[in-house]
Amino acid sequence: MTPDELNDALDKMQAAAGDDADKAPGLIEIQVDDWINRLAAMPTGRPQTIVDGVRIRDIKVAIGSDHTKVLSRKAAGERGEPYRDLAP
């Protein structure tokens, strides 16, 4: 997945969620090769606390998945917490 594809996926999920927070982006699972080759260059910001972890557009990132995907807050459960609104 390229940075543009990831941004598109985040924007589409946010738009489809409307006012339903459970459907908003909650966690980005990233395959290791995607992180190394493409996505690590995206602006991530510096974690404010250990709980914050690495974030892209204020959505928590979990590196080490079988493939790169965006999970809703409902699907991510506690793994995406603390949740924040999608940053531009």
ChimeraX attribute file (.defattr): number of C-alpha atoms within 10 A of each C-alpha:
attribute: neighborCount
match mode: 1-to-1
recipient: residues
	/A:1	17
	/A:2	14
	/A:3	15
	/A:4	10
	/A:5	10
	/A:6	17
	/A:7	15
	/A:8	12
	/A:9	15
	/A:10	26
	/A:11	17
	/A:12	13
	/A:13	18
	/A:14	20
	/A:15	13
	/A:16	12
	/A:17	15
	/A:18	10
	/A:19	10
	/A:20	10
	/A:21	15
	/A:22	14
	/A:23	18
	/A:24	26
	/A:25	30
	/A:26	32
	/A:27	28
	/A:28	23
	/A:29	21
	/A:30	21
	/A:31	18
	/A:32	18
	/A:33	16
	/A:34	17
	/A:35	19
	/A:36	12
	/A:37	11
	/A:38	13
	/A:39	20
	/A:40	13
	/A:41	10
	/A:42	13
	/A:43	10
	/A:44	17
	/A:45	12
	/A:46	10
	/A:47	11
	/A:48	9
	/A:49	8
	/A:50	7
	/A:51	11
	/A:52	17
	/A:53	18
	/A:54	18
	/A:55	19
	/A:56	20
	/A:57	17
	/A:58	20
	/A:59	26
	/A:60	25
	/A:61	21
	/A:62	18
	/A:63	18
	/A:64	14
	/A:65	13
	/A:66	11
	/A:67	13
	/A:68	20
	/A:69	15
	/A:70	20
	/A:71	19
	/A:72	20
	/A:73	21
	/A:74	15
	/A:75	15
	/A:76	18
	/A:77	13
	/A:78	12
	/A:79	14
	/A:80	26
	/A:81	16
	/A:82	13
	/A:83	18
	/A:84	14
	/A:85	13
	/A:86	15
	/A:87	10
	/A:88	7
